[in-house]
Amino acid sequence: MKKYILILFLFFGFIGYSQESQTKNEDTKTFQNAEFPGGDEAFTKEFLQMIHSYIDLKKYAVNGKFVFMFDVNTDGKVDNLDVVPKVKNSEMFIDDMRFAIKKVKKKWKPAIKDGTSVVSKKIIKINFTSDHFDHGD
């Protein structure tokens, strides 16, 4: 008799477990990343054009790879820009980069989660080369 009760409990346990896994599959969330028309390379190209058009890079020690981290809001606009590594006059440099990034004419397509626009983080790496070096003075 104990054997039949044990088998009965195991049987109902497996049925309950299999129903839970079906529920988890139904709860799958959909997410689509923020996109710039033409992709990240198109954004980088247009951003660099704005930097070279509006910013005097000779004021800063910008040689090498820089990482631009920002949010793409629900309207497709860029917010909360941060740049690493930090450079001489870093705050002025970041302010100038904010100015240049706002000059990019095309808007981002915002990230979508479950059919709703959401704020998302983006990271873009740009390699700067210039004739100006920071000699530590």
Residue frames as qw, qx, qy, qz and C-alpha x, y, z in Angstrom:
[[0.000, 0.886, 0.463, 0.000, 0.00, 0.00, 0.00],
 [0.310, -0.782, 0.113, 0.528, 2.84, 2.38, 0.87],
 [0.444, -0.081, 0.604, 0.657, 4.36, 1.62, -2.50],
 [0.205, 0.635, 0.640, 0.381, 1.19, 2.72, -4.33],
 [0.170, -0.934, -0.238, 0.205, 0.93, 5.92, -2.32],
 [0.424, -0.558, 0.338, 0.628, 4.57, 6.76, -3.08],
 [0.357, 0.199, 0.672, 0.617, 4.02, 6.14, -6.81],
 [0.054, 0.822, 0.551, 0.136, 0.86, 8.28, -6.68],
 [0.272, -0.870, -0.021, 0.410, 2.76, 11.19, -5.03],
 [0.422, -0.311, 0.517, 0.676, 5.58, 10.93, -7.56],
 [0.300, 0.477, 0.696, 0.446, 3.09, 10.88, -10.44],
 [0.029, -0.926, -0.376, -0.018, 1.31, 14.05, -9.25],
 [0.415, -0.713, 0.167, 0.540, 4.66, 15.70, -8.50],
 [0.415, -0.041, 0.593, 0.689, 5.82, 15.20, -12.08],
 [0.166, 0.699, 0.612, 0.331, 2.53, 16.49, -13.48],
 [0.211, -0.932, -0.197, 0.220, 2.76, 19.63, -11.33],
 [0.453, -0.522, 0.349, 0.633, 6.38, 20.22, -12.33],
 [0.380, 0.231, 0.644, 0.622, 5.66, 19.89, -16.05],
 [0.053, 0.855, 0.493, 0.152, 2.83, 22.42, -15.81],
 [0.325, -0.833, 0.017, 0.448, 5.17, 24.96, -14.18],
 [0.437, -0.246, 0.505, 0.702, 7.65, 24.74, -17.04],
 [0.248, 0.569, 0.634, 0.461, 4.88, 25.46, -19.57],
 [0.145, -0.936, -0.301, 0.114, 3.91, 28.58, -17.62],
 [0.434, -0.623, 0.246, 0.603, 7.51, 29.80, -17.66],
 [0.405, 0.128, 0.616, 0.663, 7.63, 29.44, -21.45],
 [0.084, 0.784, 0.557, 0.260, 4.48, 31.53, -21.80],
 [0.293, -0.906, -0.125, 0.277, 6.02, 34.34, -19.68],
 [0.662, 0.037, 0.236, 0.710, 8.92, 34.88, -22.09],
 [0.006, 0.852, 0.108, -0.512, 9.66, 38.60, -22.38],
 [0.663, 0.552, 0.252, 0.437, 10.51, 40.26, -25.68],
 [0.299, -0.808, 0.082, 0.500, 13.28, 42.84, -25.87],
 [0.668, 0.584, 0.185, 0.423, 14.76, 44.76, -28.79],
 [0.522, -0.370, -0.046, 0.767, 17.88, 46.93, -28.38],
 [0.164, 0.869, 0.057, -0.464, 18.02, 50.59, -29.34],
 [0.696, 0.229, 0.454, 0.508, 19.13, 51.09, -32.95],
 [0.014, 0.665, -0.155, -0.731, 20.60, 53.98, -34.90],
 [0.751, 0.619, 0.117, -0.200, 19.62, 54.22, -38.59],
 [0.583, 0.681, -0.433, 0.092, 22.49, 52.45, -40.35],
 [0.885, -0.188, -0.346, 0.249, 23.81, 50.85, -37.16],
 [0.576, -0.730, -0.013, 0.367, 26.48, 51.77, -34.60],
 [0.589, -0.025, 0.314, 0.744, 29.07, 52.43, -37.30],
 [0.139, 0.678, 0.404, 0.598, 26.82, 55.04, -38.93],
 [0.411, -0.889, -0.200, -0.014, 26.34, 56.71, -35.55],
 [0.677, -0.461, 0.134, 0.558, 30.09, 56.71, -34.88],
 [0.470, 0.280, 0.380, 0.746, 30.79, 58.23, -38.29],
 [0.054, -0.801, -0.344, -0.487, 28.19, 60.99, -37.88],
 [0.575, -0.791, -0.126, 0.165, 29.27, 61.67, -34.29],
 [0.657, -0.239, 0.199, 0.686, 32.92, 62.02, -35.36],
 [0.285, 0.535, 0.371, 0.703, 31.85, 64.45, -38.09],
 [0.293, -0.884, -0.252, -0.263, 30.10, 66.60, -35.48],
 [0.690, -0.596, 0.010, 0.411, 33.11, 66.44, -33.15],
 [0.570, -0.009, 0.290, 0.769, 35.50, 67.56, -35.89],
 [0.116, 0.668, 0.408, 0.611, 33.07, 70.26, -37.05],
 [0.343, -0.842, -0.185, -0.374, 32.28, 71.83, -33.68],
 [0.737, -0.660, 0.063, 0.128, 35.02, 70.86, -31.19],
 [0.313, 0.793, -0.494, 0.173, 38.66, 71.95, -30.99],
 [0.956, -0.214, -0.185, 0.071, 40.33, 68.73, -29.91],
 [0.533, 0.470, -0.370, 0.599, 43.68, 70.50, -29.47],
 [0.356, -0.648, 0.259, -0.621, 42.43, 71.69, -26.05],
 [0.866, -0.330, 0.262, -0.268, 42.43, 68.10, -24.81],
 [0.078, -0.477, 0.866, 0.126, 44.82, 65.16, -24.63],
 [0.836, 0.198, 0.322, -0.398, 42.78, 62.79, -26.75],
 [0.394, 0.482, -0.745, -0.241, 44.80, 59.98, -28.22],
 [0.006, -0.084, 0.985, -0.153, 43.69, 56.39, -28.15],
 [0.323, -0.381, -0.802, -0.328, 40.47, 54.54, -27.52],
 [0.239, -0.084, 0.401, -0.880, 37.64, 56.27, -25.63],
 [0.111, -0.374, -0.919, -0.051, 34.43, 54.67, -24.44],
 [0.291, -0.158, -0.018, -0.943, 31.24, 56.71, -24.70],
 [0.111, -0.335, -0.920, 0.167, 28.45, 55.44, -22.42],
 [0.268, -0.008, 0.021, -0.963, 25.01, 56.97, -22.73],
 [0.376, 0.355, 0.788, -0.334, 21.30, 56.30, -22.41],
 [0.130, -0.170, -0.591, -0.778, 18.87, 56.28, -25.31],
 [0.323, 0.150, 0.550, -0.755, 15.59, 57.55, -23.89],
 [0.460, 0.417, 0.774, -0.127, 12.08, 56.57, -24.99],
 [0.405, 0.835, 0.102, -0.358, 12.05, 59.41, -27.56],
 [0.848, 0.378, 0.114, 0.354, 15.27, 58.19, -29.21],
 [0.124, 0.910, -0.232, 0.321, 17.39, 61.02, -27.80],
 [0.694, 0.135, -0.515, 0.484, 20.78, 60.63, -26.08],
 [0.448, -0.824, 0.058, -0.342, 21.00, 61.38, -22.33],
 [0.737, -0.618, 0.274, 0.001, 23.55, 60.95, -19.50],
 [0.750, 0.558, -0.285, 0.213, 26.74, 60.86, -21.56],
 [0.584, -0.720, 0.355, 0.126, 29.91, 59.75, -19.80],
 [0.681, 0.636, -0.351, 0.090, 33.37, 59.25, -21.29],
 [0.703, -0.587, 0.383, 0.126, 36.26, 57.11, -20.07],
 [0.596, -0.328, -0.391, 0.620, 39.17, 57.34, -19.62],
 [0.113, -0.949, -0.195, 0.221, 39.22, 60.79, -18.12],
 [0.623, 0.413, 0.062, 0.662, 41.47, 63.38, -19.74],
 [0.258, -0.195, -0.192, 0.927, 42.92, 66.79, -18.86],
 [0.319, 0.116, 0.001, -0.941, 39.95, 69.21, -18.55],
 [0.032, 0.174, 0.979, 0.099, 37.65, 66.19, -18.43],
 [0.206, 0.600, 0.607, -0.478, 34.48, 68.11, -17.52],
 [0.256, 0.635, -0.198, -0.701, 34.96, 70.53, -20.41],
 [0.072, 0.222, -0.874, -0.427, 35.68, 67.59, -22.73],
 [0.111, 0.358, 0.922, -0.100, 32.48, 65.79, -21.68],
 [0.243, 0.679, 0.319, -0.615, 30.47, 69.01, -22.09],
 [0.212, 0.528, -0.494, -0.657, 31.89, 69.44, -25.59],
 [0.021, 0.005, -0.970, -0.244, 31.05, 65.81, -26.41],
 [0.213, 0.527, 0.730, -0.379, 27.47, 66.37, -25.16],
 [0.271, 0.667, -0.051, -0.692, 27.24, 69.35, -27.49],
 [0.162, 0.371, -0.754, -0.517, 28.56, 67.31, -30.44],
 [0.084, 0.172, 0.981, 0.008, 26.28, 64.34, -29.74],
 [0.287, 0.616, 0.520, -0.517, 23.23, 66.63, -29.72],
 [0.241, 0.598, -0.335, -0.687, 24.24, 67.86, -33.18],
 [0.118, -0.003, 0.947, 0.300, 23.77, 64.37, -34.64],
 [0.419, 0.039, -0.186, -0.888, 20.65, 64.87, -36.70],
 [0.639, -0.122, -0.674, -0.350, 19.18, 61.37, -36.83],
 [0.590, -0.453, 0.390, -0.542, 17.39, 59.97, -33.81],
 [0.017, -0.190, 0.978, -0.087, 17.85, 56.53, -32.31],
 [0.683, -0.266, -0.490, -0.472, 15.06, 53.99, -32.47],
 [0.403, -0.534, 0.540, -0.511, 14.46, 53.37, -28.75],
 [0.089, 0.104, -0.986, 0.098, 14.68, 49.93, -27.15],
 [0.675, -0.206, -0.247, -0.664, 11.42, 48.02, -26.95],
 [0.018, 0.087, -0.940, 0.330, 10.42, 45.75, -24.07],
 [0.164, 0.426, 0.865, -0.208, 7.07, 43.96, -24.27],
 [0.214, 0.682, 0.574, 0.399, 5.87, 46.41, -26.93],
 [0.204, -0.962, -0.163, 0.075, 6.77, 49.53, -24.91],
 [0.464, 0.687, -0.270, 0.490, 9.66, 51.96, -25.46],
 [0.728, -0.644, -0.103, 0.211, 12.18, 51.85, -22.62],
 [0.008, -0.913, 0.409, 0.008, 15.40, 53.66, -21.71],
 [0.976, 0.024, 0.007, 0.214, 18.49, 51.64, -22.63],
 [0.389, -0.756, 0.373, 0.371, 22.26, 51.96, -22.23],
 [0.798, 0.584, -0.032, 0.144, 24.62, 52.12, -25.19],
 [0.550, -0.629, 0.353, 0.420, 28.40, 51.85, -25.30],
 [0.686, 0.716, 0.005, 0.127, 30.34, 53.14, -28.29],
 [0.671, -0.463, 0.238, 0.528, 34.14, 52.91, -28.58],
 [0.473, 0.876, 0.011, 0.093, 35.95, 55.54, -30.64],
 [0.767, -0.178, 0.088, 0.609, 39.66, 55.67, -31.40],
 [0.113, 0.990, 0.009, -0.085, 41.01, 59.26, -31.46],
 [0.740, -0.034, 0.114, 0.662, 44.33, 60.21, -32.98],
 [0.113, 0.988, 0.086, 0.067, 45.70, 63.73, -32.96],
 [0.582, 0.509, -0.292, 0.563, 48.99, 65.62, -33.00],
 [0.260, -0.696, 0.287, -0.604, 48.43, 66.96, -29.47],
 [0.704, -0.135, -0.658, 0.228, 49.80, 65.04, -26.50],
 [0.505, -0.832, 0.006, -0.231, 49.47, 65.77, -22.78],
 [0.576, 0.434, -0.524, 0.454, 53.02, 66.16, -21.47],
 [0.624, -0.463, -0.551, 0.304, 51.87, 66.36, -17.86],
 [0.282, 0.115, -0.193, 0.933, 52.46, 70.11, -17.42]]
